[in-house]
């Protein structure tokens, strides 16, 4: 497999950027657009994956408050990266479980009629009058 060196050149006058196949020692070329001098610039070869992150972060968006106007929530919804995920967790007062720490089950639903009855009975016992 032969690798062909492709370099980006940016015009010093008009700012036009174009790719060219050149020898590695060539630093300057003539701009194809305006004819001024173009200088070799540093470029990244291959696709830019800087904003790509793991897939599980996107699933966290399902539990984020969609109506919140808080800056950390808005930024995380707009750009779900690992860094914004950590900011969101910290701002919401959430943390990951430590090794050996078990998740707690959700509390049972309260039976409000039973609770009201217990509170009322307790109140009656405390405030009763004996003759």
CORHU-V475501 format. One record per residue. N is the residue number from 1. SS is DSSP state (alpha for helix, beta for strand, coil for the rest). PSI is psi in radians with two decimals (none if undefined). NEAR is the number of other C-alpha atoms within 10 Angstrom. Layout:
((N,SS,PSI,NEAR) (N,SS,PSI,NEAR))
This chain:
((1,coil,2.20,3) (2,coil,2.25,4) (3,coil,2.15,5) (4,coil,2.16,9) (5,coil,2.03,10) (6,beta,2.20,14) (7,beta,2.64,20) (8,beta,2.40,17) (9,beta,2.35,24) (10,beta,2.28,21) (11,beta,2.36,23) (12,coil,-0.29,13) (13,coil,-0.98,12) (14,coil,-0.22,14) (15,coil,0.04,13) (16,coil,2.37,14) (17,beta,2.27,18) (18,beta,2.69,15) (19,beta,2.52,12) (20,beta,2.58,13) (21,beta,2.00,10) (22,coil,2.82,14) (23,coil,2.59,11) (24,coil,-0.40,10) (25,coil,-0.19,6) (26,coil,2.10,10) (27,coil,-0.38,13) (28,beta,2.54,14) (29,beta,2.93,17) (30,beta,2.37,14) (31,coil,2.32,21) (32,coil,-0.39,13) (33,coil,-0.87,12) (34,coil,-0.19,13) (35,coil,-0.05,12) (36,coil,-3.11,14) (37,beta,2.30,16) (38,beta,2.40,24) (39,beta,2.48,18) (40,beta,2.33,19) (41,beta,2.80,14) (42,coil,2.28,10) (43,coil,2.71,11) (44,coil,2.26,9) (45,coil,2.25,8) (46,coil,3.12,6) (47,coil,2.62,6) (48,coil,2.04,8) (49,coil,0.40,7) (50,coil,-0.63,7) (51,coil,-0.02,9) (52,coil,2.48,11) (53,coil,-3.12,12) (54,coil,2.67,10) (55,alpha,-0.51,10) (56,alpha,-0.44,8) (57,alpha,-0.65,15) (58,alpha,-0.51,15) (59,alpha,-0.39,11) (60,alpha,-0.50,13) (61,alpha,-0.38,16) (62,alpha,-0.44,10) (63,alpha,-0.04,7) (64,coil,2.41,14) (65,coil,2.00,12) (66,coil,-0.42,11) (67,coil,-0.05,8) (68,coil,2.44,10) (69,coil,0.10,10) (70,coil,2.39,11) (71,alpha,-0.68,11) (72,alpha,-0.55,19) (73,alpha,-0.77,24) (74,alpha,-0.77,18) (75,alpha,-0.70,16) (76,alpha,-0.69,22) (77,alpha,-0.67,20) (78,alpha,-0.70,11) (79,coil,1.47,15) (80,coil,1.38,23) (81,coil,2.96,20) (82,alpha,-0.70,15) (83,alpha,-0.80,10) (84,alpha,-0.54,19) (85,alpha,-0.77,21) (86,alpha,-0.71,15) (87,alpha,-0.74,16) (88,alpha,-0.81,22) (89,alpha,-0.81,14) (90,alpha,-0.78,12) (91,alpha,-0.54,13) (92,alpha,-0.07,11) (93,coil,0.45,8) (94,coil,2.72,10) (95,coil,2.80,9) (96,coil,2.71,8) (97,coil,2.43,9) (98,coil,2.74,8) (99,coil,2.30,6) (100,coil,-0.22,6) (101,coil,2.30,8) (102,coil,2.62,8) (103,coil,2.50,9) (104,coil,2.49,6) (105,coil,2.72,6) (106,coil,2.50,6) (107,coil,2.65,6) (108,coil,2.67,6) (109,coil,2.38,6) (110,coil,2.41,8) (111,coil,1.71,8) (112,alpha,-0.55,9) (113,alpha,-0.73,9) (114,alpha,-0.75,10) (115,alpha,-0.78,11) (116,alpha,-0.72,11) (117,alpha,-0.76,11) (118,alpha,-0.75,12) (119,alpha,-0.75,11) (120,alpha,-0.77,12) (121,alpha,-0.73,11) (122,alpha,-0.72,11) (123,alpha,-0.77,11) (124,alpha,-0.72,11) (125,alpha,-0.71,9) (126,alpha,-0.58,9) (127,coil,0.30,8) (128,coil,2.70,8) (129,coil,2.30,7) (130,coil,2.39,4) (131,coil,none,3))
